[in-house]
Amino acid sequence: MTVETEKEFQIIQKEQNQFNQQLYIMKKITLFILALFPVLTYAQTSVLQDKSGETSILINDKKSILVNAGDASTSANLSFNKPTWFIGTNLKFKSTEGVSNLLDGYKLKPEFEFGIFGGHTIHSSKPSVIQFMYYGLKFNTTNFNLLKKDSSNTFDEKTFYGGSISVGYNRIGSVNILQSGGPASSYLFGISADYSRINNLEDLKSVQTYSSFTKDTGNTKTVLLSNKKSGFSGDYSSFGALRANLDAYLYPQILGGQIGIGGYIRSRITGTDPRTNAGVGFVVGQSGAPTYVIFGLLYQFNDVFNQLKEENDFIKRGGINIVAGYSF
Amino acid sequence: MATKNYHVKLEGKAQLHEPVIKLEDISVNIWSVDGGATWENKNVTVDVTGTLEVFMSCKAMSGTDWEFTIEDKDADKKIYDEEGTTGEKLDSRNGERIPNYSERTKSI
Protein backbone atom coordinates (compact mmCIF):
# COMPACT_ATOMS: atom_id res chain seq x y z
CA MET A 1 0.00 0.00 0.00
CA THR A 2 1.47 3.43 -0.98
CA VAL A 3 1.72 6.32 1.51
CA GLU A 4 -1.01 8.28 -0.34
CA THR A 5 -3.32 5.28 -0.35
CA GLU A 6 -2.59 4.68 3.36
CA LYS A 7 -3.52 8.34 4.13
CA GLU A 8 -6.70 8.05 2.07
CA PHE A 9 -7.53 4.85 3.90
CA GLN A 10 -7.00 6.54 7.28
CA ILE A 11 -9.27 9.46 6.27
CA ILE A 12 -12.00 7.08 5.19
CA GLN A 13 -11.58 5.07 8.40
CA LYS A 14 -11.89 8.30 10.42
CA GLU A 15 -15.02 9.28 8.48
CA GLN A 16 -16.37 5.79 8.98
CA ASN A 17 -15.77 5.97 12.74
CA GLN A 18 -17.46 9.39 12.97
CA PHE A 19 -20.36 8.10 10.91
CA ASN A 20 -20.68 4.98 13.08
CA GLN A 21 -20.66 7.12 16.21
CA GLN A 22 -23.43 9.38 14.80
CA LEU A 23 -25.38 6.33 13.72
CA TYR A 24 -25.00 4.75 17.16
CA ILE A 25 -26.41 7.89 18.83
CA MET A 26 -29.27 8.12 16.30
CA LYS A 27 -30.14 4.46 16.80
CA LYS A 28 -30.17 4.95 20.57
CA ILE A 29 -32.50 7.97 20.23
CA THR A 30 -34.78 6.08 17.83
CA LEU A 31 -34.92 3.00 20.04
CA PHE A 32 -35.56 5.23 23.06
CA ILE A 33 -38.53 6.89 21.30
CA LEU A 34 -39.83 3.54 20.07
CA ALA A 35 -39.59 2.06 23.56
CA LEU A 36 -41.01 5.08 25.33
CA PHE A 37 -44.20 5.65 23.33
CA PRO A 38 -46.10 2.53 24.46
CA VAL A 39 -45.04 3.09 28.06
CA LEU A 40 -46.02 6.74 28.24
CA THR A 41 -49.39 6.48 26.62
CA TYR A 42 -52.63 4.88 27.58
CA ALA A 43 -54.28 4.52 24.23
CA GLN A 44 -53.27 3.60 20.75
CA THR A 45 -55.26 3.32 17.57
CA SER A 46 -56.43 -0.09 16.52
CA VAL A 47 -54.33 -2.78 14.89
CA LEU A 48 -57.15 -2.97 12.32
CA GLN A 49 -55.13 -1.10 9.73
CA ASP A 50 -53.72 -1.47 6.22
CA LYS A 51 -50.12 -1.59 4.97
CA SER A 52 -49.83 2.20 5.27
CA GLY A 53 -51.15 2.22 8.82
CA GLU A 54 -54.45 3.78 7.72
CA THR A 55 -57.80 2.80 9.23
CA SER A 56 -61.32 4.17 9.46
CA ILE A 57 -61.89 2.41 12.79
CA LEU A 58 -61.29 4.50 15.88
CA ILE A 59 -61.34 1.86 18.60
CA ASN A 60 -58.74 2.75 21.18
CA ASP A 61 -56.46 0.26 22.83
CA LYS A 62 -55.04 0.68 26.30
CA LYS A 63 -51.26 0.49 26.70
CA SER A 64 -50.10 -1.47 23.72
CA ILE A 65 -47.22 -2.50 21.53
CA LEU A 66 -47.88 -2.63 17.81
CA VAL A 67 -45.98 -4.02 14.86
CA ASN A 68 -47.14 -3.48 11.29
CA ALA A 69 -44.90 -5.18 8.71
CA GLY A 70 -45.97 -2.68 6.04
CA ASP A 71 -45.81 0.48 8.13
CA ALA A 72 -42.88 0.48 10.54
CA SER A 73 -44.16 3.22 12.77
CA THR A 74 -44.93 3.86 16.39
CA SER A 75 -47.89 5.93 17.49
CA ALA A 76 -49.64 7.10 20.60
CA ASN A 77 -53.02 8.55 21.48
CA LEU A 78 -54.13 10.49 24.52
CA SER A 79 -57.84 10.99 24.94
CA PHE A 80 -60.52 12.18 27.34
CA ASN A 81 -63.82 10.33 27.13
CA LYS A 82 -67.28 11.09 28.45
CA PRO A 83 -70.13 8.60 27.84
CA THR A 84 -71.45 10.63 24.89
CA TRP A 85 -68.35 12.44 23.51
CA PHE A 86 -64.56 12.29 23.37
CA ILE A 87 -61.55 14.37 22.38
CA GLY A 88 -57.92 13.43 21.93
CA THR A 89 -54.55 13.86 20.27
CA ASN A 90 -52.29 11.42 18.52
CA LEU A 91 -48.63 11.36 17.59
CA LYS A 92 -46.93 9.12 15.06
CA PHE A 93 -43.26 8.65 14.29
CA LYS A 94 -41.56 6.56 11.65
CA SER A 95 -38.44 6.26 9.56
CA THR A 96 -39.38 7.56 6.07
CA GLU A 97 -37.50 4.76 4.32
CA GLY A 98 -38.28 2.00 6.82
CA VAL A 99 -36.43 0.49 9.75
CA SER A 100 -34.43 -1.98 7.63
CA ASN A 101 -32.49 0.85 5.95
CA LEU A 102 -31.83 2.39 9.35
CA LEU A 103 -30.48 -0.83 10.79
CA ASP A 104 -28.40 -1.31 7.66
CA GLY A 105 -26.37 1.80 8.42
CA TYR A 106 -28.26 4.47 6.52
CA LYS A 107 -29.07 7.81 8.13
CA LEU A 108 -32.42 8.31 9.80
CA LYS A 109 -34.94 10.35 7.80
CA PRO A 110 -37.85 10.89 10.16
CA GLU A 111 -41.55 11.40 9.53
CA PHE A 112 -43.72 12.95 12.24
CA GLU A 113 -47.48 13.23 12.38
CA PHE A 114 -49.56 15.11 14.91
CA GLY A 115 -53.34 14.96 15.01
CA ILE A 116 -56.32 16.04 17.05
CA PHE A 117 -59.67 14.28 17.00
CA GLY A 118 -63.06 14.39 18.61
CA GLY A 119 -66.39 12.67 18.25
CA HIS A 120 -69.79 11.94 19.66
CA THR A 121 -72.07 8.97 20.21
CA ILE A 122 -75.14 8.51 18.03
CA HIS A 123 -77.72 7.03 20.36
CA SER A 124 -79.54 3.97 19.07
CA SER A 125 -82.81 2.62 20.45
CA LYS A 126 -81.29 -0.88 20.13
CA PRO A 127 -79.03 -1.66 23.11
CA SER A 128 -76.94 -3.95 20.89
CA VAL A 129 -75.86 -1.09 18.60
CA ILE A 130 -72.86 1.17 19.22
CA GLN A 131 -72.31 3.99 16.78
CA PHE A 132 -70.39 7.24 16.75
CA MET A 133 -69.08 9.96 14.46
CA TYR A 134 -65.56 11.36 14.65
CA TYR A 135 -63.69 14.30 13.15
CA GLY A 136 -59.97 14.85 12.84
CA LEU A 137 -57.20 17.22 11.82
CA LYS A 138 -53.67 15.98 11.09
CA PHE A 139 -50.38 17.69 10.34
CA ASN A 140 -47.32 15.82 9.19
CA THR A 141 -43.78 16.52 8.11
CA THR A 142 -41.52 14.16 6.17
CA ASN A 143 -37.78 14.52 5.70
CA PHE A 144 -36.37 12.62 2.72
CA ASN A 145 -33.65 12.50 0.04
CA LEU A 146 -34.50 12.82 -3.65
CA LEU A 147 -31.96 11.71 -6.26
CA LYS A 148 -30.90 14.59 -8.52
CA LYS A 149 -31.85 14.19 -12.16
CA ASP A 150 -28.31 15.04 -13.36
CA SER A 151 -25.63 12.36 -13.54
CA SER A 152 -23.98 13.33 -10.25
CA ASN A 153 -25.72 10.49 -8.32
CA THR A 154 -26.22 12.81 -5.37
CA PHE A 155 -29.33 13.62 -3.36
CA ASP A 156 -31.34 16.77 -2.71
CA GLU A 157 -32.52 16.91 0.87
CA LYS A 158 -36.23 17.76 0.94
CA THR A 159 -38.95 18.35 3.50
CA PHE A 160 -42.64 17.82 2.88
CA TYR A 161 -45.39 19.44 4.96
CA GLY A 162 -48.79 17.82 4.71
CA GLY A 163 -52.06 17.47 6.53
CA SER A 164 -55.64 16.32 6.36
CA ILE A 165 -59.15 16.98 7.54
CA SER A 166 -61.35 13.94 8.04
CA VAL A 167 -64.77 12.71 9.10
CA GLY A 168 -65.70 9.13 9.97
CA TYR A 169 -68.47 6.86 11.22
CA ASN A 170 -68.05 3.65 13.26
CA ARG A 171 -70.65 1.06 14.16
CA ILE A 172 -70.60 -2.14 16.21
CA GLY A 173 -73.73 -4.22 15.71
CA SER A 174 -74.86 -7.81 15.46
CA VAL A 175 -76.24 -10.16 12.85
CA ASN A 176 -77.50 -13.71 13.11
CA ILE A 177 -75.69 -15.17 10.10
CA LEU A 178 -76.99 -18.72 10.52
CA GLN A 179 -80.56 -17.55 11.24
CA SER A 180 -80.55 -19.98 14.18
CA GLY A 181 -81.55 -19.50 17.80
CA GLY A 182 -77.92 -19.17 18.92
CA PRO A 183 -76.18 -15.96 19.92
CA ALA A 184 -75.83 -13.37 17.17
CA SER A 185 -72.38 -12.53 15.79
CA SER A 186 -70.94 -9.05 16.24
CA TYR A 187 -69.55 -6.93 13.45
CA LEU A 188 -67.34 -3.89 13.31
CA PHE A 189 -67.84 -1.36 10.52
CA GLY A 190 -66.06 1.90 9.78
CA ILE A 191 -66.16 4.42 6.97
CA SER A 192 -64.27 7.68 6.64
CA ALA A 193 -63.41 10.39 4.12
CA ASP A 194 -60.61 12.90 4.19
CA TYR A 195 -59.16 15.71 2.13
CA SER A 196 -55.38 15.56 2.43
CA ARG A 197 -52.24 17.19 1.17
CA ILE A 198 -50.03 14.18 0.36
CA ASN A 199 -47.05 13.24 -1.81
CA ASN A 200 -46.20 10.38 -4.16
CA LEU A 201 -43.16 8.98 -2.27
CA GLU A 202 -44.80 5.54 -2.06
CA ASP A 203 -44.79 5.43 -5.88
CA LEU A 204 -41.09 6.37 -6.27
CA LYS A 205 -38.19 3.93 -6.40
CA SER A 206 -36.11 3.52 -3.25
CA VAL A 207 -32.39 3.96 -4.03
CA GLN A 208 -29.12 3.94 -2.10
CA THR A 209 -25.73 5.55 -2.74
CA TYR A 210 -22.36 5.09 -1.03
CA SER A 211 -18.65 5.73 -1.54
CA SER A 212 -16.48 2.64 -1.87
CA PHE A 213 -12.78 2.05 -1.34
CA THR A 214 -10.82 -1.16 -1.84
CA LYS A 215 -8.24 -2.07 0.78
CA ASP A 216 -5.65 -4.42 -0.73
CA THR A 217 -3.49 -6.21 1.84
CA GLY A 218 -1.80 -8.40 -0.72
CA ASN A 219 -3.64 -11.61 0.15
CA THR A 220 -7.16 -10.23 0.38
CA LYS A 221 -9.12 -7.31 -1.03
CA THR A 222 -11.71 -5.65 1.21
CA VAL A 223 -14.30 -3.22 -0.16
CA LEU A 224 -15.08 -0.49 2.37
CA LEU A 225 -18.35 1.41 2.10
CA SER A 226 -18.78 4.87 3.57
CA ASN A 227 -21.16 7.82 3.43
CA LYS A 228 -24.20 5.57 2.94
CA LYS A 229 -27.30 7.48 1.88
CA SER A 230 -30.74 6.33 0.88
CA GLY A 231 -33.59 8.16 -0.79
CA PHE A 232 -36.06 8.16 -3.64
CA SER A 233 -35.74 8.40 -7.40
CA GLY A 234 -38.39 9.59 -9.85
CA ASP A 235 -40.80 12.44 -10.54
CA TYR A 236 -41.69 13.70 -7.11
CA SER A 237 -44.93 15.65 -6.59
CA SER A 238 -47.17 16.81 -3.76
CA PHE A 239 -50.89 17.46 -4.22
CA GLY A 240 -54.34 17.58 -2.65
CA ALA A 241 -56.45 14.42 -2.71
CA LEU A 242 -59.90 13.32 -1.64
CA ARG A 243 -59.75 9.83 -0.12
CA ALA A 244 -62.26 7.31 1.25
CA ASN A 245 -61.67 4.39 3.62
CA LEU A 246 -63.92 1.49 4.53
CA ASP A 247 -63.26 -1.31 7.05
CA ALA A 248 -65.58 -4.20 7.93
CA TYR A 249 -65.03 -7.29 10.09
CA LEU A 250 -67.48 -9.99 11.20
CA TYR A 251 -66.72 -11.94 14.40
CA PRO A 252 -68.70 -15.22 13.96
CA GLN A 253 -69.88 -16.79 17.23
CA ILE A 254 -69.24 -20.16 15.62
CA LEU A 255 -65.51 -19.24 15.89
CA GLY A 256 -65.92 -18.10 19.50
CA GLY A 257 -66.40 -14.41 18.67
CA GLN A 258 -62.65 -13.76 18.95
CA ILE A 259 -61.74 -13.96 15.26
CA GLY A 260 -62.75 -11.24 12.83
CA ILE A 261 -63.02 -11.98 9.12
CA GLY A 262 -63.18 -9.10 6.69
CA GLY A 263 -60.99 -6.42 5.22
CA TYR A 264 -60.78 -2.89 3.97
CA ILE A 265 -60.97 -0.61 0.93
CA ARG A 266 -58.72 2.45 0.51
CA SER A 267 -59.59 4.73 -2.38
CA ARG A 268 -57.83 7.86 -3.63
CA ILE A 269 -60.64 9.51 -5.56
CA THR A 270 -58.95 12.70 -6.76
CA GLY A 271 -55.37 13.96 -7.01
CA THR A 272 -52.41 12.51 -8.88
CA ASP A 273 -52.74 8.84 -9.86
CA PRO A 274 -56.11 7.91 -8.29
CA ARG A 275 -56.32 4.26 -7.28
CA THR A 276 -58.17 1.81 -5.04
CA ASN A 277 -56.48 -0.75 -2.81
CA ALA A 278 -58.34 -3.50 -0.98
CA GLY A 279 -57.38 -6.02 1.68
CA VAL A 280 -58.99 -9.26 2.85
CA GLY A 281 -58.01 -11.53 5.70
CA PHE A 282 -58.58 -12.18 9.36
CA VAL A 283 -57.65 -10.74 12.72
CA VAL A 284 -57.46 -12.50 16.09
CA GLY A 285 -58.69 -10.64 19.16
CA GLN A 286 -57.41 -10.86 22.69
CA SER A 287 -59.29 -13.12 25.13
CA GLY A 288 -61.92 -10.97 26.85
CA ALA A 289 -61.24 -8.07 24.46
CA PRO A 290 -62.05 -9.04 20.86
CA THR A 291 -61.45 -5.52 19.52
CA TYR A 292 -57.85 -5.62 20.80
CA VAL A 293 -56.23 -7.40 17.91
CA ILE A 294 -53.14 -9.44 18.78
CA PHE A 295 -52.53 -10.78 15.29
CA GLY A 296 -53.77 -10.05 11.80
CA LEU A 297 -52.98 -11.51 8.41
CA LEU A 298 -54.32 -9.66 5.39
CA TYR A 299 -53.68 -9.87 1.67
CA GLN A 300 -53.69 -6.46 0.03
CA PHE A 301 -54.67 -6.04 -3.63
CA ASN A 302 -53.10 -2.85 -4.92
CA ASP A 303 -54.73 -0.76 -7.63
CA VAL A 304 -57.76 -3.08 -7.86
CA PHE A 305 -59.13 -1.42 -11.02
CA ASN A 306 -55.67 -1.11 -12.67
CA GLN A 307 -56.02 2.67 -12.93
CA LEU A 308 -52.22 3.10 -12.90
CA LYS A 309 -51.68 0.60 -15.79
CA GLU A 310 -48.35 -0.49 -14.26
CA GLU A 311 -48.98 -4.25 -13.93
CA ASN A 312 -51.72 -6.10 -15.76
CA ASP A 313 -51.56 -9.24 -13.60
CA PHE A 314 -54.06 -8.71 -10.77
CA ILE A 315 -52.32 -11.18 -8.42
CA LYS A 316 -48.88 -9.60 -8.96
CA ARG A 317 -50.24 -6.24 -7.78
CA GLY A 318 -50.88 -7.72 -4.32
CA GLY A 319 -48.92 -8.58 -1.22
CA ILE A 320 -49.36 -10.00 2.27
CA ASN A 321 -49.26 -7.78 5.33
CA ILE A 322 -48.89 -8.94 8.91
CA VAL A 323 -49.85 -6.88 11.92
CA ALA A 324 -49.31 -7.90 15.51
CA GLY A 325 -49.91 -6.15 18.77
CA TYR A 326 -50.56 -6.70 22.41
CA SER A 327 -52.56 -4.57 24.84
CA PHE A 328 -51.89 -4.72 28.54
CA MET B 1 -81.49 9.12 55.44
CA ALA B 2 -77.67 9.17 55.46
CA THR B 3 -75.23 11.02 53.23
CA LYS B 4 -72.65 8.58 51.92
CA ASN B 5 -69.46 8.90 49.82
CA TYR B 6 -68.56 6.30 47.22
CA HIS B 7 -65.83 5.52 44.68
CA VAL B 8 -67.37 3.91 41.59
CA LYS B 9 -65.25 2.24 38.93
CA LEU B 10 -66.12 0.33 35.77
CA GLU B 11 -63.07 -1.20 34.12
CA GLY B 12 -63.27 -2.96 30.77
CA LYS B 13 -60.61 -5.20 29.30
CA ALA B 14 -61.22 -3.17 26.12
CA GLN B 15 -62.98 0.11 25.32
CA LEU B 16 -66.48 0.35 26.81
CA HIS B 17 -69.08 2.54 25.12
CA GLU B 18 -72.02 4.55 26.51
CA PRO B 19 -71.52 3.44 30.14
CA VAL B 20 -74.28 4.36 32.59
CA ILE B 21 -73.93 4.14 36.38
CA LYS B 22 -76.81 5.11 38.64
CA LEU B 23 -76.90 5.21 42.44
CA GLU B 24 -80.33 5.73 43.98
CA ASP B 25 -81.60 6.22 40.41
CA ILE B 26 -79.35 9.25 39.95
CA SER B 27 -76.84 9.17 37.07
CA VAL B 28 -73.23 9.35 38.24
CA ASN B 29 -70.87 11.67 36.38
CA ILE B 30 -68.08 9.39 35.07
CA TRP B 31 -65.19 9.86 32.64
CA SER B 32 -62.21 8.02 31.18
CA VAL B 33 -58.63 9.07 30.47
CA ASP B 34 -57.38 5.75 29.08
CA GLY B 35 -59.28 5.64 25.82
CA GLY B 36 -62.63 4.53 27.22
CA ALA B 37 -61.59 1.34 29.02
CA THR B 38 -61.74 2.57 32.63
CA TRP B 39 -64.61 4.80 33.75
CA GLU B 40 -64.77 6.17 37.26
CA ASN B 41 -65.69 8.85 39.74
CA LYS B 42 -63.67 8.77 42.94
CA ASN B 43 -65.98 11.00 44.93
CA VAL B 44 -69.73 10.39 44.61
CA THR B 45 -71.94 11.80 47.35
CA VAL B 46 -75.44 10.31 47.66
CA ASP B 47 -78.26 10.50 50.19
CA VAL B 48 -79.18 6.87 50.89
CA THR B 49 -82.41 5.72 52.47
CA GLY B 50 -82.22 2.08 53.59
CA THR B 51 -80.46 0.05 50.88
CA LEU B 52 -78.32 1.51 48.10
CA GLU B 53 -79.94 1.00 44.69
CA VAL B 54 -77.35 0.35 41.98
CA PHE B 55 -77.70 0.24 38.20
CA MET B 56 -74.93 -0.18 35.63
CA SER B 57 -75.00 -0.71 31.87
CA CYS B 58 -72.29 -0.64 29.22
CA LYS B 59 -71.73 -1.55 25.59
CA ALA B 60 -68.78 -3.20 23.84
CA MET B 61 -68.34 -5.92 21.27
CA SER B 62 -69.71 -9.24 22.61
CA GLY B 63 -67.08 -11.09 24.61
CA THR B 64 -65.56 -8.02 26.24
CA ASP B 65 -64.85 -8.57 29.96
CA TRP B 66 -65.48 -5.87 32.57
CA GLU B 67 -65.38 -5.38 36.34
CA PHE B 68 -67.63 -2.99 38.28
CA THR B 69 -66.77 -1.98 41.84
CA ILE B 70 -68.25 0.36 44.42
CA GLU B 71 -66.23 1.37 47.47
CA ASP B 72 -67.80 2.91 50.55
CA LYS B 73 -65.26 5.64 51.28
CA ASP B 74 -66.59 6.33 54.79
CA ALA B 75 -66.15 2.69 55.83
CA ASP B 76 -63.09 2.22 53.56
CA LYS B 77 -64.68 -0.99 52.30
CA LYS B 78 -65.58 -2.45 48.90
CA ILE B 79 -69.34 -3.06 49.02
CA TYR B 80 -69.88 -4.28 45.46
CA ASP B 81 -67.55 -6.14 43.10
CA GLU B 82 -69.04 -7.73 40.01
CA GLU B 83 -67.52 -9.13 36.84
CA GLY B 84 -69.23 -9.75 33.54
CA THR B 85 -68.93 -10.03 29.78
CA THR B 86 -70.89 -8.15 27.15
CA GLY B 87 -73.37 -10.33 25.26
CA GLU B 88 -73.95 -12.59 28.30
CA LYS B 89 -77.37 -13.71 29.58
CA LEU B 90 -78.94 -11.01 31.76
CA ASP B 91 -80.62 -11.99 35.04
CA SER B 92 -82.27 -8.55 35.08
CA ARG B 93 -84.04 -9.43 31.79
CA ASN B 94 -85.08 -13.02 32.55
CA GLY B 95 -81.98 -14.53 30.95
CA GLU B 96 -82.27 -12.57 27.71
CA ARG B 97 -79.00 -12.24 25.80
CA ILE B 98 -78.39 -8.86 24.14
CA PRO B 99 -75.30 -8.75 21.86
CA ASN B 100 -72.67 -6.12 22.70
CA TYR B 101 -74.48 -5.16 25.93
CA SER B 102 -74.34 -5.73 29.70
CA GLU B 103 -76.31 -4.44 32.67
CA ARG B 104 -76.65 -5.03 36.40
CA THR B 105 -79.18 -3.95 39.02
CA LYS B 106 -78.63 -4.54 42.72
CA SER B 107 -79.84 -3.45 46.13
CA ILE B 108 -77.02 -3.32 48.68
Chai-1 contact restraints between the chains, C-beta under 6 A:
chainA,res_idxA,chainB,res_idxB,connection_type,confidence,min_distance_angstrom,max_distance_angstrom,comment,restraint_id
A,Y42,B,D34,contact,1.0,0.0,6.0,A-B,restraint_1
A,Y42,B,G35,contact,1.0,0.0,6.0,A-B,restraint_2
A,A43,B,G35,contact,1.0,0.0,6.0,A-B,restraint_3
A,I59,B,Q15,contact,1.0,0.0,6.0,A-B,restraint_4
A,N60,B,Q15,contact,1.0,0.0,6.0,A-B,restraint_5
A,N60,B,G35,contact,1.0,0.0,6.0,A-B,restraint_6
A,N60,B,G36,contact,1.0,0.0,6.0,A-B,restraint_7
A,K62,B,D34,contact,1.0,0.0,6.0,A-B,restraint_8
A,K62,B,A37,contact,1.0,0.0,6.0,A-B,restraint_9
A,S79,B,G35,contact,1.0,0.0,6.0,A-B,restraint_10
A,F80,B,V33,contact,1.0,0.0,6.0,A-B,restraint_11
A,N81,B,S32,contact,1.0,0.0,6.0,A-B,restraint_12
A,N81,B,G36,contact,1.0,0.0,6.0,A-B,restraint_13
A,K82,B,W31,contact,1.0,0.0,6.0,A-B,restraint_14
A,P83,B,E18,contact,1.0,0.0,6.0,A-B,restraint_15
A,P83,B,P19,contact,1.0,0.0,6.0,A-B,restraint_16
A,T121,B,E18,contact,1.0,0.0,6.0,A-B,restraint_17
A,P127,B,I98,contact,1.0,0.0,6.0,A-B,restraint_18
A,P127,B,Y101,contact,1.0,0.0,6.0,A-B,restraint_19
A,S128,B,I98,contact,1.0,0.0,6.0,A-B,restraint_20
A,S128,B,P99,contact,1.0,0.0,6.0,A-B,restraint_21
A,S128,B,N100,contact,1.0,0.0,6.0,A-B,restraint_22
A,S128,B,Y101,contact,1.0,0.0,6.0,A-B,restraint_23
A,I130,B,H17,contact,1.0,0.0,6.0,A-B,restraint_24
A,I130,B,K59,contact,1.0,0.0,6.0,A-B,restraint_25
A,I172,B,M61,contact,1.0,0.0,6.0,A-B,restraint_26
A,I172,B,N100,contact,1.0,0.0,6.0,A-B,restraint_27
A,S174,B,P99,contact,1.0,0.0,6.0,A-B,restraint_28
A,P183,B,R97,contact,1.0,0.0,6.0,A-B,restraint_29
A,A184,B,P99,contact,1.0,0.0,6.0,A-B,restraint_30
A,S186,B,M61,contact,1.0,0.0,6.0,A-B,restraint_31
A,S186,B,S62,contact,1.0,0.0,6.0,A-B,restraint_32
A,S186,B,P99,contact,1.0,0.0,6.0,A-B,restraint_33
A,S186,B,N100,contact,1.0,0.0,6.0,A-B,restraint_34
A,G257,B,S62,contact,1.0,0.0,6.0,A-B,restraint_35
A,G257,B,G63,contact,1.0,0.0,6.0,A-B,restraint_36
A,G288,B,K13,contact,1.0,0.0,6.0,A-B,restraint_37
A,G288,B,D65,contact,1.0,0.0,6.0,A-B,restraint_38
A,A289,B,K13,contact,1.0,0.0,6.0,A-B,restraint_39
A,A289,B,A14,contact,1.0,0.0,6.0,A-B,restraint_40
A,A289,B,T64,contact,1.0,0.0,6.0,A-B,restraint_41
A,P290,B,M61,contact,1.0,0.0,6.0,A-B,restraint_42
A,P290,B,G63,contact,1.0,0.0,6.0,A-B,restraint_43
A,T291,B,A14,contact,1.0,0.0,6.0,A-B,restraint_44
A,T291,B,M61,contact,1.0,0.0,6.0,A-B,restraint_45
A,Y292,B,A14,contact,1.0,0.0,6.0,A-B,restraint_46
